Amino acid sequence: MTEIVDKQAAPPAPPGSRTYNEWARNDTLEDYSLRYAPKSFRRWSPYVVATTALGGIAYLADFAIGGSIAVSHGFTSAMVAILTAAVVIFLTGIPISYYSAKYSIDMDLLTRGAGFGYLGSTLTSVIYASFTFIFFALEGSIMAQALELGLHIPLALGYVICSLVVLPLVVYGMTALSRMQVWTQPVWLVLMVAPFVSIAVQEPEKFGKFTHFAGNSPTGSSLSMIGVGAGAGVALSLIAQIGEQVDYLRFMPDKTAANGRQWWAAVLSAGPGWVVLGALKQIGGAFLAFYIAGSVGLGMANEPIQQYVHGFGTFAAPVALGLATFFVILSQIKINSTNAYSGSLSWSNFFSRLTHRHPGRVVYIFLNVGIALALMEFGVFGFLNTVLGFYSNVAIAWIGAVVADLVVNKPLGLSPSYIEFKRAHLHHFNPVGFGSMLIASAVSIAAYFGAFGAYGKAFSPFVALVLAMVLSPLFAVVTKGRYYIARVDDLGELDMGAARMDAAHMGEVHISDAHISDAPSTLACSVCVTAFERPDMANCPFHHGAVCSLCCSLEKDCHDSCKSTRAPGPVELATPTLRATD
């Protein structure tokens, strides 16, 4: 075992020296926002977790995105762009969803251990938070359009209403959101598909005419590679949606022989599977934009409220406006509660590392919603393609670097086979993921602004993805994996030894990590004097005892005295946190 060093670096703090306010102490409100989600809290079935996660993709921005791509680039380019982006998003979402569900951690904690380091993932928290408030603003704008058209509420006031209406749900986290999403999902699905069924019955020829839709494309409805690249870039801005999916998937129960099929079905459907419905909605938005363009003009054809007023008008004309208004409001509450929830997690992670304070996840709900409200008032919906096209370059560089570590570096032994997220065991920065993302983002943004010509601009997100996935294993080889783990998990070794001794006394010949973790042990944090499950704990020489991951994050006087002066090499990578394995 590596010796714990520097016990004299600072005087020990008295036990119980940190207390949290009521919001941060309340598990129902806090939802373990900065921690491993303990087994005792993960009481939902795979079906409920998956349904809650999929309920969050009820957003209508997909219809706006699909309509905008079709209007800008014509039918063929739009279809190729949407499907290409969907394939990329699906494939990159598989490993992220699996590791998050397996280790019960959110996107930020996953990023820390997947090549970014403890502070390196701070930047990705901002990238992810940006995704949540950008899409909150887009979805809120769509809802405000419905309030204006259906209830004659001015847009400026509608933006405020759209921002405030989700707060009661988001404050109570997974407990409230799971109920709301499960109850509303069947109604939402029926209303979403109803216009397409009605048009298919009454005007089936419209689907054939759709294939000739040219929109504003200079090349008409035919294929344009620049159109494909530009359209895919807009659709790829949704790649960060996987973060919102795993914010729910971290509450999956442990995978066992009994629930194996349900577990995988839930992870794949609610993780990468979201993009299947997402792509269908984009194609549906493109079709509805074509369907109503003659009535409202190309400029308004990508507005979901207009699309559904006319769609419902095909079978329920007298109540079409009211029905469309209700559908849009329902959709936006479902998605913006998720946007606000995920944003609160991201900001909590960001500020806890910078300020060493944690007032509770609930505080950051108001920050995230406030930023989104400002964007709505500034008219972000009118710059849909530009905002999303630029954002996709940064988002895909981040996701590409994480995926490269999970699917390339770990199988090749270039990084630890598990995910370590605790500050006590991580370097501040890991050049493998953090460096890959920075370089890939910089090059792709330069391409987006025309540094490499028209094709480079159109395909700039793909430049980011390829660069990130190539640079990550390259940097892992060059650095020999030494920046992943700063200190071995000595507390884990003590747990293992004790468990093996207990097993021997009971006459058991074989013992495994999975066996040890079947009944999750808890340890009391020496700082906040609260018991947490073992995967959330680390040995702290500064406090002379076990410390929970949050108290470790917030400690500003220890100066990382627990970490050895040299990083362990690839052969010395830390003992994995005890966790039920497959």
KARALIN-V244685 format. One line per field, one symbol per residue. burial: + if it has 16 or more other ideal C-beta (glycine too) atoms within 10 Angstrom, else -. A space follows every 50 residues. Layout:
BEGIN
burial=???
END
This chain:
BEGIN
burial=---+-+------+----+-+---+-+--+++++++++++-++-+-+-+++ ++++++++++++++++++++++++++++++++++++-+++-+++++++++ +++++++++++++++++++++++++-++++++++++++++++++++++++ --+----++--++-++--++++++-+++-++--++--+--++-+++-++- ---------+--+++-+---+--+-+++++++++++++++++++++++++ +++++---+--++--++++++++++-+++++++++++++++++--+-+-+ ++++++++++++++-+---++-++++++++++++++++++++++++++++ +++----+-++++++++++-+++-++---++--++-++++++++++++++ ++++++++++---+++-++++++++++++++++++++++++-++++++-- -+---++++++++++++++-+++-++--+-++++++++++++--++--+- --+-------+-+--++--+--++++++-+-++++++++++++-++++++ +++++--+-++++---++-+--++++++++--
END
